[in-house]
Amino acid sequence: MSDSVARLTAAAFCAVGVDGAATPDSDDETLDLGGLYSSGEECLPHKVTLGDFLRVCRQPGFDPEKVAFFMPMAHGPCRFGQYAPYLRQKLNELGYGDVMVVSPTTKDSYQSIGEHAGQLKKTVWMAIVLGDLATRFRLKTRPYELNAGDADAAFDYALEQFGETLALPELSTRERLGQLARKVALVRDRFRAIPAMYEKGRPLIGLVGEIFCRQNTFTNEDTARRVERLGGECWLSDISEWIWYTNWWRQFDEVRCRGYFNLTLLKHKITQAFQRHYEHVLLKPVDGDFKGYEEPHDVREVLAGSQRYLPATGALGEMTLSVGKAVY
């Protein structure tokens, strides 16, 4: 969904022996193919993702038996849950039936990834935290840089550094965390060293909304950079916000259906505790770098903001997060 998290998630797949790669940058052919093989009534993210995958199929030397497309699923009112089945249908119709579609779902907390689910989930979570961090640094620095391109170069440096460590096989979780925390310090110093003039008075524009459209620069025509050119500064809701929200929803649903005392709820709470720990270790080197830009400590702060308008217990998904984050 974002340049940063896509590239780092691909690196996380490499750590479990899968040759992961992000899809090539979207272009006009993306929209042509996405529009040609959809009805036109679906949401824009569906059109873009479908078009990008079909572009891969058209590349020279493409071998359907050696390619898998990663398209997770989620349950709820969003059409996202239909992306993977629709992609599967179109691949079959177009003669690419041998291409695998990997579709882990929020319904089982992505356990359907397979035998490497535990390790991959931990590493992908680190990738999400670090991808969000790289984006935050770029957004905070780029409007004030004295030399155009410095923040973008530091952003690419961050993804290279993080990706190298995320892709290393046979590292324990503790070793990977330690190495990544040291890389965070290197990236922090790189951004701090960028010549910049942090003048006051720029309006801070928060971008909320549908998670793909706000994160994917092709889809939103790089809204953040446009705002910066007009004299503003942008802040973007993290992708990790969605993970915290799905954690909250799974626990809420377990309590509602089975009460507080059940093994599944306990497993969810343990998993979330580890996620908090990993996030704390990775972000500790940047304590103090984002004063005035603090993210909520708990997603329930966001959901409390939407309670009057779209309460999270009834309005599922991004709608309640968007309203709540605006209030926050």
N, C-alpha and C positions, 0 to 999 in steps of 0.2 A: 504493500500500500504506500510505502514511502521509499525513497532511494536508500536511506540509511538502513532501515530495518530489513528491507529486502536483501541487500547485499550481505548484511551480517547474518541473517537467517540462513542464507546459502552457505556461508562459512560454517555455521553450526551443523549443517547436514554433512559437510566434509568430515567433521569430527567423528561421525559414526560410519564412515566409509562410503558415503554417497557423494557422487560428484555433483554438488549443488551449484546452481548458477541462477542469478536473477534474469528475468526476461529482458531482452534488449529494450532500450528507451522507446517509448511509444512514439508513433508518427502518424502521418495522414493515412497510411495503409492500415493502421490499427483501426481507425474509425470506418474505413471502407469495408474491411472484412467483418468487423463487428456489426455494422449495419446491414451488410449483405446476408448474414446468417442469423439474424435475430429479427423479430417482428417490428422493432422500432418502438414498441410500447414499454420495453423494459427500462430500468434505470441506467444511467450513463456508466457506472462502474461495471455493470454486466457487459455492456458493449465494448468497453476498453479491455477488460480481462479476456473476453472471448477473442477479440481481434488480436491481442498480443500473442495468445497461445497459437492461433491459426497462422500468424506470421512465422512462428518458430517452425511449424510444420512445412512451410514453404522454403525454408533455408536450404541451400545446396548441401548435399550429403546427409540430409535428415534421414535417420533410421528409426522408424516407429518402435522397433523392438528394444531400443536402447534409451528410450525417453520416457520420463514420467512427469506429469504436471501436478503440482501441489496446489490443491484448491480446497481449503477447509470448509466446513459447514457449520451452521448455527441454526438453532430452532427458535422460532418466534415469528413475529409478524413481517419481518423483512424478507425480501425475495432472495437474499443471499443464500438461504438454504437450498435454492433451486439451481444455483450456478453450476455446481459440480455435476448433477444429473443431466443438465442441459448440455454442458460441455461434452459429457460422455456420448450423448445422443448425436451431437453434430460430428464428433470424431468418427463415429461408426458410419454415419451417412456419407462422409467425405472420403472414406477409404483409409482412415487412420485407426482402425479398430485395435491394432496391437499396442497403441499408446496407453500406458497406465495412467489413471487419474487417482491420486492419493487424496482421500477426503476424510481426515479425522474430524470429529465433531465435538462441540461443546457438551453434547448430551452425556458423554462418558468422560468428560474432561480430557479429551484428546488421547485417551489410552489406546484407541484403535490404530494409532500410528504403527504399533507392532512391537517387536522384541526390544527395540532400542528406545521405547517410549519414555522411560524414566530419565535416561541420560539426555535424550534429545530435548525433552521439555525443559530441563534445567538449563541447557546450553542456549536454547532459543529464548528463554526468559532473560538470560544475561544479554543476548543480542538485542532484545527489545529495549531493555534499560539503557544500554549503551547507544543504540540508535537514537533514542529519544534525547539522550544527553548531547550527542553530537549536533542534533538539530537545534537544541536549545542554545548551545554555544554559538552556532552560526547566526541564529536570529538575533541574539543579544549583541553580537559584535558587528555584523555586516552593515547596519545603517550608519555606523560611526567610523568605519575604517577610513584611513587617509589614503590608502592605496587600494584602488578597486581590485577585487579578486583575492585579497589576502584571506578573508574569512572563508571563502569557498575552497581555497587551497588548504587551509587548516582543517576544514571539514573532510576533504578527501584524505588528508593525512590521518585523521582520526579513524576513518573507516578502514584504512589500510592496516593501522596498528591493531585495532580491535579484531579485525578479520583474521590476521595472522594467528593470534592466540586462540580465537574461537575455533579455528579449523584444525588445531593440533589434536591428533588422536592420542588415546591412551594417557590422558591427563586426568588425575583425580579432580573432583569438583573443587576441593580445597586449593590444589595447585593452580587450577584455571582461574579461580577467583583472585588469588594472590598476584598472578601475572597480569591479569586484567586491571586490577587496582593500580598497579605500577604504570600500566599503559595510560590509565585515566590521568595520572599525574603528569605524564609527558604531554598529553593532549591539552590539559589545563594550561601548562606552561606555554605551549605553542600559541594558544588563543590569547593568553595574557600579554604575550610579547608583540602582538599585532599593533602597530601604530594607529591610534584612534583618538578621536575627540568626542568625548561623551557629553555633549551639550544637553542642557535641559530644554524642555518645551516640546519635544516631538510627541504627538499623540500616540498612545499605546493601543493598538487595535487587536482585540482578541478574536481569533478564528475558531469558531465552533461549528458543529454541523455534522453531516454524514461523514463517517470516518474516512472512507476512501477518497471522497472529493476534497476534503480539507487537507489530506496528507499527500495526495498524488499531484505533483506539480503540473503534469501534462493535463490532467483533468480539470484543474482549477486555473489553468493558464498562468501558473506561478503568481498567484494573488499576493503572496507575501512580498515578493520582489517589486511588484507594481506599487504596493502601498509604500514601500521604502523609497521608491523613486519620487513619489509624491510628497515625501517629507514625513512619513509616519514610521512607526516601528510595529512589528507584528509579534504576536505570541500565539502559540499553537497548542491545542489540547493534545496530550501525549497519546501514543498508541497504548501504552501501559494502562491508561485509564480504563480501556475496554477490558483488559485482563482482570483488573481489580473489580470491575462491575460484574463480570461473569462469575467471579469467585463469590461475590455477595449474593448474586441471584441463586447460585447452586445451594448455598447454605440456607438462604431464606426458604427455598423450595423444599429442602430436606426437613427443616423444622415444621413447615406447614403440613407436609404429608406424613412425616414419621415421628415428629417430636424431637426434643433436644437430645435424647439419649439413644444414639444409633451410631454404628461403626462408620458409615459413610460420611456422616457429618464430622466425626473425629478426624478422618483421613483428610477431608478438605481443610480443616483448621491446621493440621500439621503441615500440609503442603503450603498453605498461605504463610505460615510462620517461617518456613524456609525461604519463600520468595522475599519476604520482608528482610530476612538476614542477608540474602545475596544482594538485594538492592542497597542495603545499608553499607555493606563492604565496598561495593562499586562506587557509590556516590560520596563516601567519606572524604576522599581527596578534594572534592569541590565544595566542601562546607564553606559557606560564606561567599561563593562566587555568584549566587543568584538571589541576593537580597533584593526584595521587592518583586521577585518573580516566583515566589514560593508556590509549589503545587500543594494540593490538599494532602494532609497526612493520612487521610482515610477517605475512600470513595463515598462514605456515608455523608461527608460534608457536602459533596456535590448533590447527592440525592435529597438531602435536606433542603437545598435551594429550590428544587423542582417540586417539592411536596404540595405547594399551594396550586400549582398549575398542571403538572403531569406527574402525579405520584408514582413512584417506581414500582409499587406493588400492583399497579394496574396498567400503566403505560410502559411497555417493555422496550428495551434497546436504546438506540442512540437518541431518540427524541427526549427522553427524560434526562440523559446526560447533557445534551446540548443546552436545554433550559437551565439545568442546575449549574452548569459550568459558567453560563453567562451571569447568573446571580452571584456565584462565588467570586 
